Amino acid sequence: MHVNAKKVAFLGLLLAICEILLVLSKVIDMSTLFFLAAASFCTGIAVREYGISMGFGFFLASEILGLILSPDKLYCVTYGIMAFYIWASDAIWNIMVRKNPNKNWTKSFWIAKYVLFNLMYIPAVLFLPQLFYSGTYHMGIKVGLIAAGQVILFIFDKAYCYFQSAIWGKYRKFLNE
């Protein structure tokens, strides 16, 4: 595989920004989820600019480097789930469009994204409860967290789509200059 220097340099800078956001998620505790989401958006940039395989390499590099540099390793798990969701949803979209580019995949894509999210989120709620709640953990809390996760997914996904179209869409033109 041939990777040119411009791609490597851009992905290296993007990785540095991602890691800064991961560290800031611990330093500024009030905005933890904001910084983790912003860091995971970097994976989306890598996927959109250089494809699924380069995006997956970026995801792995950011997760490994995050585990080394991050002051709170538990945040790396949350970041990993968010970043993997973005990578996998973009991969699903690419597969759907490649299969039939003329079909309207919107409804199927949303269903696939909710299935993907719940395959990651529900086991995390059941087996890693400290990611979400630090108190006593009973069935009502689990059900509430699972229901809240569906709403949070919708907000996260809308924020990601807005970021890709409105914010990154303005700055990506500077990549080709």
C-alpha positions in Angstrom: 0.0 0.0 0.0 1.4 3.4 -1.0 0.8 6.2 1.5 2.1 9.6 0.5 3.7 12.0 3.0 0.9 14.5 2.9 -1.6 11.8 4.2 0.8 10.7 6.9 1.5 14.3 8.0 -2.2 15.1 8.1 -3.2 12.0 10.0 -0.3 12.6 12.4 -1.6 16.1 13.1 -5.1 14.8 13.4 -3.9 12.2 15.9 -2.2 14.8 18.0 -5.4 16.9 18.1 -7.3 13.7 19.0 -5.0 13.0 21.9 -5.1 16.5 23.2 -8.9 16.3 23.3 -8.6 13.0 25.2 -6.4 14.5 27.8 -8.6 17.6 28.0 -11.6 15.3 28.8 -9.9 14.4 32.1 -8.5 17.9 32.8 -11.8 19.7 32.3 -14.2 17.4 34.0 -17.4 19.4 33.2 -17.0 18.8 29.5 -15.8 15.2 29.5 -18.4 13.9 27.0 -17.9 16.9 24.7 -14.2 16.3 24.5 -14.5 12.6 24.0 -17.1 13.1 21.2 -14.8 15.7 19.6 -11.9 13.3 19.7 -14.0 10.6 18.1 -15.0 13.0 15.3 -11.3 12.9 14.3 -11.8 9.2 13.4 -14.7 10.3 11.2 -12.4 12.9 9.4 -9.8 10.2 8.8 -12.4 7.8 7.3 -14.0 10.5 5.2 -10.8 11.8 3.8 -8.7 8.6 3.3 -11.1 5.6 3.4 -12.2 2.9 5.7 -8.8 1.1 6.0 -6.9 4.3 6.8 -9.6 5.3 9.2 -9.4 2.0 11.0 -5.6 2.4 11.3 -6.2 5.9 12.7 -8.7 4.5 15.2 -6.3 1.8 16.4 -3.4 4.3 16.7 -5.5 6.8 18.6 -6.8 4.1 21.0 -3.3 2.7 21.7 -1.8 6.2 22.1 -4.7 7.2 24.3 -4.1 4.2 26.6 -0.5 5.3 26.9 -1.1 9.1 27.4 -4.5 9.5 28.9 -4.6 10.2 32.7 -7.9 8.2 33.0 -7.8 4.9 31.1 -11.6 4.4 31.6 -12.2 7.4 29.3 -10.3 5.6 26.6 -12.9 2.9 26.7 -15.7 5.4 26.2 -13.7 7.1 23.5 -13.0 3.8 21.8 -16.7 3.0 21.8 -17.6 6.4 20.3 -14.8 6.3 17.7 -15.5 2.7 16.7 -19.2 3.6 16.3 -18.2 6.4 13.9 -15.8 4.2 12.0 -18.3 1.3 11.7 -21.3 3.5 10.7 -19.2 5.1 7.9 -18.1 1.6 6.8 -21.8 0.5 6.8 -22.7 3.5 4.7 -19.9 2.8 2.2 -21.0 -0.8 1.9 -24.6 0.2 1.3 -23.8 2.8 -1.3 -21.4 0.5 -3.1 -24.0 -2.3 -3.2 -26.6 -0.1 -4.9 -25.8 3.6 -5.3 -29.2 4.6 -6.6 -31.2 3.3 -3.7 -32.3 5.5 -0.8 -30.6 3.9 2.1 -31.6 6.4 4.8 -34.1 4.2 6.8 -31.9 1.1 6.5 -28.8 3.1 7.6 -30.5 4.4 10.7 -31.7 0.9 11.7 -28.1 -0.4 11.1 -26.7 2.4 13.2 -29.1 1.7 16.1 -28.3 -2.0 16.0 -24.6 -1.3 15.9 -24.8 1.1 18.8 -26.9 -1.3 20.9 -24.5 -4.2 20.3 -21.8 -2.1 21.9 -23.8 0.0 24.4 -25.9 -2.6 26.1 -23.0 -4.9 27.0 -21.1 -1.8 28.3 -24.0 -0.9 30.5 -24.3 -4.5 31.9 -20.6 -5.3 32.3 -18.9 -1.9 32.7 -21.3 0.0 34.9 -18.6 2.3 36.2 -18.5 4.0 32.8 -22.0 5.4 33.4 -22.9 5.4 37.0 -20.9 5.3 40.2 -23.7 4.6 42.7 -25.5 1.4 43.6 -26.6 -0.4 40.4 -30.0 -1.9 40.2 -32.4 -2.9 37.3 -34.2 0.5 37.2 -30.8 2.3 36.7 -29.9 -0.2 33.9 -33.2 0.3 32.1 -32.9 4.1 32.5 -29.3 4.1 31.1 -30.3 2.0 28.1 -33.2 4.3 27.3 -31.1 7.4 27.8 -28.4 5.9 25.5 -30.9 5.8 22.7 -31.6 9.6 23.0 -27.9 10.3 23.4 -27.1 8.3 20.3 -29.6 10.4 18.3 -28.0 13.6 19.6 -24.4 12.3 19.1 -25.2 11.2 15.6 -26.8 14.5 14.7 -23.9 16.4 16.1 -21.5 14.2 14.1 -23.5 14.8 10.9 -23.5 18.6 11.5 -19.8 18.5 12.2 -19.0 16.7 9.0 -21.2 18.8 6.8 -21.0 22.3 8.3 -17.7 22.5 10.1 -15.4 20.0 8.4 -17.0 20.8 5.1 -15.6 24.3 5.3 -12.1 23.3 6.3 -11.5 20.3 4.1 -10.9 22.5 1.1 -7.6 23.5 2.6 -6.4 19.8 2.5 -6.1 19.9 -1.3 -4.2 23.1 -1.5 
